[in-house]
């Protein structure tokens, strides 16, 4: 699989019900991760949170 997003790119995280505590707004792609759980995955970071998150490509959109 080919990753759609690149390191340093700004994206919007559209996390579902499992991510109720996720910060809203822009996230930065920290790194691309191996394909897993049926989708490309990324490590993303919001300036509004201290930690990084792992997100599936289907949960992200360009902004």
DSSP file (Angstrom, degrees, kcal/mol; ACC not computed):
  #  RESIDUE AA STRUCTURE BP1 BP2  ACC     N-H-->O    O-->H-N    N-H-->O    O-->H-N    TCO  KAPPA ALPHA  PHI   PSI    X-CA   Y-CA   Z-CA
    1    1 A X              0   0    0      0, 0.0     2,-0.5     0, 0.0    34,-0.1   0.000 360.0 360.0 360.0 147.1    0.0    0.0    0.0
    2    2 A X        -     0   0    0     38,-0.0     2,-0.2     2,-0.0    38,-0.1  -0.898 360.0-121.2-105.0 129.9    1.1    3.6   -0.7
    3    3 A X        -     0   0    0     -2,-0.5    29,-0.0     1,-0.1    39,-0.0  -0.459  12.7-155.9 -69.9 138.8    0.6    6.2    2.0
    4    4 A X  S    S+     0   0    0     -2,-0.2     2,-0.3     2,-0.0    -1,-0.1   0.788  75.4  56.2 -83.2 -32.0   -1.6    9.1    1.1
    5    5 A X  S    S-     0   0    0      4,-0.0     2,-0.2    57,-0.0    -2,-0.0  -0.775  72.8-143.5-109.6 149.8   -0.1   11.5    3.6
    6    6 A X    >   -     0   0    0     -2,-0.3     3,-1.9     1,-0.1    23,-0.3  -0.699  34.2 -83.7-109.2 159.4    3.5   12.6    4.1
    7    7 A X  T 3  S+     0   0    0      1,-0.3    23,-0.2    -2,-0.2     3,-0.1  -0.384 117.3  22.0 -58.4 134.2    5.6   13.4    7.2
    8    8 A X  T 3  S+     0   0    0     21,-3.3    -1,-0.3     1,-0.3     2,-0.1   0.268  91.0 134.9  89.4 -10.6    5.0   17.0    8.3
    9    9 A X    <   -     0   0    0     -3,-1.9    20,-2.5    20,-0.1     2,-0.5  -0.437  55.6-125.0 -73.0 144.8    1.7   17.3    6.5
   10   10 A X  E     +A   28   0A   0     18,-0.2    53,-1.1    -2,-0.1     2,-0.3  -0.788  38.7 168.6 -92.2 131.0   -1.3   18.9    8.3
   11   11 A X  E     -AB  27  62A   0     16,-2.8    16,-2.8    -2,-0.5     2,-0.5  -0.874  34.6-119.2-136.0 165.7   -4.4   16.8    8.5
   12   12 A X  E     -AB  26  61A   0     49,-2.8    49,-1.7    -2,-0.3     2,-0.6  -0.940  26.0-137.4-107.4 132.5   -7.8   16.7   10.3
   13   13 A X  E     - B   0  60A   0     12,-0.8    47,-0.2    -2,-0.5    12,-0.2  -0.811  16.6-173.4 -92.8 119.6   -8.4   13.7   12.5
   14   14 A X        +     0   0    0     45,-4.1    46,-0.1    -2,-0.6    -1,-0.1  -0.326  18.7 175.1-106.0  48.3  -12.0   12.3   12.1
   15   15 A X        -     0   0    0     -2,-0.1    40,-0.0     4,-0.1    -2,-0.0  -0.186  20.0-136.8 -56.6 145.8  -11.8    9.8   14.8
   16   16 A X    >   -     0   0    0      1,-0.0     3,-2.0     2,-0.0    -1,-0.1   0.194  49.8 -51.6 -86.1-152.5  -15.0    7.9   15.6
   17   17 A X  G >  S+     0   0    0      1,-0.3     3,-0.8     2,-0.1    -2,-0.1   0.741 129.0  65.9 -60.4 -25.8  -16.7    7.0   18.8
   18   18 A X  G 3  S+     0   0    0      1,-0.2    -1,-0.3     2,-0.1     3,-0.2   0.498  99.9  53.4 -74.6  -2.0  -13.5    5.4   20.2
   19   19 A X  G X   +     0   0    0     -3,-2.0     3,-1.8     1,-0.1    -1,-0.2  -0.209  59.6 137.5-126.7  41.6  -11.8    8.9   20.2
   20   20 A X  T <  S+     0   0    0     -3,-0.8    -1,-0.1     1,-0.3    -2,-0.1   0.772  76.3  50.2 -62.0 -26.4  -14.2   11.1   22.2
   21   21 A X  T 3  S+     0   0    0     -3,-0.2    -1,-0.3     2,-0.1     2,-0.1   0.363  82.8 121.4 -94.4   5.7  -11.3   12.7   24.1
   22   22 A X    <   -     0   0    0     -3,-1.8    -3,-0.1     1,-0.1     2,-0.1  -0.434  69.9-108.9 -70.7 141.0   -9.3   13.5   21.0
   23   23 A X        -     0   0    0     -2,-0.1     2,-0.2     1,-0.1   -10,-0.2  -0.369  31.8-127.6 -65.1 146.2   -8.4   17.2   20.4
   24   24 A X        +     0   0    0     24,-0.1     2,-0.2   -12,-0.1    24,-0.1  -0.505  65.8  38.9 -88.6 164.9  -10.2   18.9   17.6
   25   25 A X  S    S-     0   0    0    -12,-0.2   -12,-0.8    -2,-0.2     2,-0.1  -0.576  96.5  -3.5  98.9-159.7   -8.5   20.8   14.9
   26   26 A X  E     -A   12   0A   0     -2,-0.2    21,-0.5   -14,-0.1     2,-0.3  -0.396  52.0-170.6 -78.7 145.8   -5.3   20.3   13.0
   27   27 A X  E     -A   11   0A   0    -16,-2.8   -16,-2.8    19,-0.2     2,-0.4  -0.918  16.9-133.4-125.9 155.2   -2.8   17.4   13.5
   28   28 A X  E     -AC  10  45A   0     17,-2.7    17,-2.0    -2,-0.3     2,-0.6  -0.926  21.9-120.2-109.8 135.7    0.7   17.0   12.0
   29   29 A X  E     - C   0  44A   0    -20,-2.5   -21,-3.3    -2,-0.4    15,-0.2  -0.653  28.9-177.4 -73.9 117.2    1.8   13.7   10.6
   30   30 A X  E     -     0   0A   0     13,-2.9     2,-0.3    -2,-0.6    14,-0.2   0.880  63.1 -22.0 -83.6 -43.1    4.8   12.7   12.6
   31   31 A X  E     - C   0  43A   0     12,-1.4    12,-2.7   -24,-0.1    -1,-0.3  -0.979  61.2-107.9-163.5 155.4    5.6    9.5   10.7
   32   32 A X  E     - C   0  42A   0     -2,-0.3     2,-0.3    10,-0.2    10,-0.2  -0.673  36.7-157.6 -82.9 142.5    4.2    6.9    8.4
   33   33 A X  E     - C   0  41A   0      8,-2.8     8,-0.8    -2,-0.3     3,-0.1  -0.769  28.8 -78.5-117.6 164.5    3.7    3.5   10.1
   34   34 A X  E     -     0   0A   0     -2,-0.3     7,-0.1     1,-0.1    -1,-0.1  -0.190  57.4 -88.5 -60.6 154.0    3.4    0.0    8.5
   35   35 A X  E     +     0   0A   0      5,-0.2     2,-0.3   -34,-0.1     5,-0.2  -0.396  65.2 150.8 -59.5 134.5    0.1   -1.1    7.0
   36   36 A X  E >   + C   0  39A   0      3,-2.6     3,-1.5    -3,-0.1    -3,-0.0  -0.979  45.3  26.0-166.1 156.7   -2.1   -2.7    9.6
   37   37 A X  T 3  S-     0   0    0     -2,-0.3     3,-0.1     1,-0.3    -1,-0.1   0.819 128.2 -58.6  54.7  34.2   -5.7   -3.3   10.5
   38   38 A X  T 3  S+     0   0    0      1,-0.1     2,-0.3    18,-0.0    -1,-0.3   0.645 122.8  66.9  77.5  15.3   -6.7   -3.1    6.8
   39   39 A X  E <  S-C   36   0A   0     -3,-1.5    -3,-2.6    18,-0.0    -1,-0.1  -0.990  88.7 -91.7-159.2 156.9   -5.4    0.5    6.3
   40   40 A X  E     -     0   0A   0     -2,-0.3    17,-2.8    -5,-0.2     2,-0.3  -0.481  48.0-148.5 -67.2 149.0   -2.2    2.6    6.2
   41   41 A X  E     -CD  33  56A   0     -8,-0.8    -8,-2.8    15,-0.2     2,-0.3  -0.886  14.4-168.4-126.4 156.4   -1.4    4.0    9.6
   42   42 A X  E     -CD  32  55A   0     13,-2.5    13,-2.7    -2,-0.3     2,-0.6  -0.963  24.6-128.6-139.3 152.4    0.2    7.2   10.8
   43   43 A X  E     -CD  31  54A   0    -12,-2.7   -13,-2.9    -2,-0.3   -12,-1.4  -0.935  39.8-176.1 -97.6 123.6    1.6    8.7   14.0
   44   44 A X  E     -CD  29  53A   0      9,-3.2     9,-2.9    -2,-0.6     2,-0.4  -0.853  13.9-157.8-124.3 158.0   -0.1   12.1   14.4
   45   45 A X  E     -CD  28  52A   0    -17,-2.0   -17,-2.7    -2,-0.3     2,-0.4  -0.996   4.0-156.5-140.8 132.3    0.3   14.9   16.9
   46   46 A X    >   -     0   0    0      5,-0.6     3,-1.6    -2,-0.4   -19,-0.2  -0.852  21.7-135.8-100.7 140.9   -1.9   17.8   17.9
   47   47 A X  T 3  S+     0   0    0    -21,-0.5    -1,-0.1    -2,-0.4   -20,-0.1   0.651 106.6  62.5 -67.1 -11.7   -0.4   20.9   19.4
   48   48 A X  T 3  S+     0   0    0    -24,-0.1     2,-0.3     2,-0.0    -1,-0.2   0.438 101.1  58.3 -92.4  -0.7   -3.3   20.7   21.9
   49   49 A X    <   -     0   0    0     -3,-1.6   -27,-0.0     2,-0.1    -3,-0.0  -0.940  69.4-143.2-129.1 151.3   -2.2   17.3   23.3
   50   50 A X  S    S+     0   0    0     -2,-0.3     2,-0.2     2,-0.1    -1,-0.1   0.714  82.5  59.6 -82.7 -21.8    1.0   16.2   25.0
   51   51 A X  S    S-     0   0    0      1,-0.0    -5,-0.6    -5,-0.0     2,-0.2  -0.598  79.1-118.4-108.4 165.5    1.0   12.7   23.4
   52   52 A X  E     -D   45   0A   0     -2,-0.2     2,-0.3    -7,-0.1    -7,-0.2  -0.645  25.5-146.7 -95.1 158.9    1.0   11.3   19.9
   53   53 A X  E     -D   44   0A   0     -9,-2.9    -9,-3.2    -2,-0.2     2,-0.5  -0.910   9.9-132.2-123.7 152.8   -1.8    9.2   18.4
   54   54 A X  E     +D   43   0A   0     -2,-0.3     2,-0.4   -11,-0.2   -11,-0.2  -0.923  34.3 179.2-101.0 129.6   -1.9    6.3   15.9
   55   55 A X  E     -D   42   0A   0    -13,-2.7   -13,-2.5    -2,-0.5     2,-0.2  -0.972  27.5-121.4-134.1 145.7   -4.5    6.9   13.3
   56   56 A X  E >   -D   41   0A   0     -2,-0.4     3,-1.7   -15,-0.2   -15,-0.2  -0.524  29.6-117.7 -78.2 152.1   -5.7    5.0   10.2
   57   57 A X  G >  S+     0   0    0    -17,-2.8     3,-1.7     1,-0.3    -1,-0.1   0.853 114.8  61.5 -57.6 -35.8   -5.6    6.7    6.9
   58   58 A X  G 3  S+     0   0    0    -18,-0.3    -1,-0.3     1,-0.3   -17,-0.1   0.652  99.7  56.4 -67.9 -14.3   -9.4    6.4    6.6
   59   59 A X  G <  S+     0   0    0     -3,-1.7   -45,-4.1   -46,-0.0     2,-0.3   0.354 100.8  73.7 -95.8   3.9   -9.7    8.6    9.8
   60   60 A X  E <   -B   13   0A   0     -3,-1.7     2,-0.3   -47,-0.2   -47,-0.2  -0.860  54.8-175.6-120.1 152.3   -7.7   11.4    8.3
   61   61 A X  E     -B   12   0A   0    -49,-1.7   -49,-2.8    -2,-0.3     2,-0.1  -0.993  30.8-105.1-142.9 150.1   -8.4   14.1    5.7
   62   62 A X  E      B   11   0A   0     -2,-0.3   -51,-0.2   -51,-0.2   -57,-0.0  -0.377 360.0 360.0 -68.6 147.0   -6.2   16.8    4.1
   63   63 A X              0   0    0    -53,-1.1   -52,-0.1    -2,-0.1    -1,-0.1   0.301 360.0 360.0-133.8 360.0   -6.7   20.4    5.1
